[in-house]
Amino acid sequence: MAPELQDTRRLEAFGTAAVVAVVDPSRGRLSRAVAAVERTVAEFDRACSRFRDDSELSWLNASAGAVVRVGPVLLEAVGAALRAARLTGGDVDPTVGEALVALGYDRDFGELERSAPRHTQPVASLPGWRTVQLDAGRSTIRTAPGVILDLGATAKALAADRAAERAFEAAGCGVLVSFGGDLAMVGDAPSEGWRVRVTDDHRAGQDAPGQWIALRSGGLATSSVAVRRWRTRSGVAHHLVDPSTALPAGGMWRTASVTAASCLDANIASTAAIIRGAGAAEWLSELGLPSRLVSVDGTVLHLGWPAEGDDLPAAPVAGAGAQAACSVSGLGGQAAGSVSGAGGEAAGSVSGAGGQAARSVSGAGGQAARA
Amino acid sequence: MTGRPDRSRAALARDAALARVSRTRRRVIAGSAALTAGFAALVSAVAPGKTLTSKPAGRAEAATATHSTSSSSSSAIPPMPPPAKPGDLGLQAPDQAPSSVPDQSQPQSIPSQPPPSSSSSGGGGGVVSGGS
């Protein structure tokens, strides 16, 4: 029988609000878990931060095409980013760094928020993840000259997985680790599961519109274009860049939450869902990943995800299989594929349900940034 | 009387010639066999696994498969790649889908805006997942 007690501690990590929770807080388990998490955060920050001059990633980005020997953390993080790119057909691409810098995201986000809007000059295209050469045997990475890697989409989730594993070993009981709303759970969960409030912004608090769910293991990630936005002289930009356009993704989904066997896989899927737009529902259904997709007009689509208790109205759906797409058991691709135009009108001009059509949509963030 | 020794010498000469022919034939056969064996050994050492004639793909694969099982110590055969890890195969679904939480009318409170430094909230009411 799982223990009933649990306790949590909040801290800051990777520029986000982090949470460490243990099922059994007795005998200093929480403190040991927190110490393990903090060690992991320090390691990942030192290896993978784009905003630290002394990080391994900064060194790699400045290598001008040379082969660079790297440590195990950066090697694993870049490997995870390349795997994400491969599994999503390039929708999640670590070479978006140059596009983010061109859009003004060239400093820590807190500093960026405080700075005055600047003129931006978006890049025409990205070099693409296939230009990155990783040799796991030699622990070396080579990028093409001028490529700037940004591991933000995957490194934080990978860190959550690793931190949860270490915290579990240190505490000896079930743990949950959250970095900015990306959750990893290891060990026994509380008897009724870990209670999670799913919403647009991880800092919004438990009263924000959203939904309570319970999870027992694996990972949960939420990606949203409603957060990490900044003003430029051309309008508003956000951090989720579509590799096919090198511009902030503009599509039909405002927020995507996905659960998977790990936080990393959940993050890959939720990020790709935002980029894919209309094609995301069918893709997630085929993968069997329980998902909650919030359209830009505030309606919500549940795929293998409970609909009960959601504050947001269900997305309008059409076709005989639409109800199945919204039900807990409706994970079939056919049912999800019958959804049409969920939020499409609000997004602008969604034509068809294919991913290519969605990429041509100019959403709120993307449209403003292009203007 | 004089013709008999002549016939005998002729027969001896004939027998001797036949013997030389026989020895020569045996030496040629043995030499050919030795040369063939030596040449075969040389070729197998210089170009292992090569063939002068092209084979159908299926036969070639079958031959390779047979070779790899019968003589796994050959250095000419590339090693098999390691088995793929589950994470390499694709995005993995969770063991259990999320479930709904029926009554959250009185959720235990965790401050929505955390203090800048670490602090213990105690109790553990829930975690927020949102964009970051």
Interface residues (C-beta under 8 A of the other chain):
Chain A: Q6 D7 T8 R9 R10 L11 E12 T16 A17 V19 A21 L30 V34 R83 L87 K156 L176 S178 F179 G180 G181 D182 L183 E192 G193 W194 R195 V196 R197 V198 T199 D200 D201 H202 R203 A204 G205 Q206 D207 A208 G210 W212 I213 A214 L215 R216 S217 G218 G219 L220 A221 T222 S223 S224 V225 A226 V227 R228 T255 S257 T259 A260 A261 S262 D265 I268 A269 L287 G288 L289 P290 G304 W305 P306 A307 E308 G309 V328
Chain B: G87 D88 G90 L91 Q92 A93 P94 D95 Q96 A97 P98 S99 S100 V101 P102 Q104 P107 S109 I110 P111 S112 Q113 P114 P115 P116 S117 S118 S119 S120 S121 G122 G123 G124 G125 G126 V127 V128 S129 G130 G131 S132
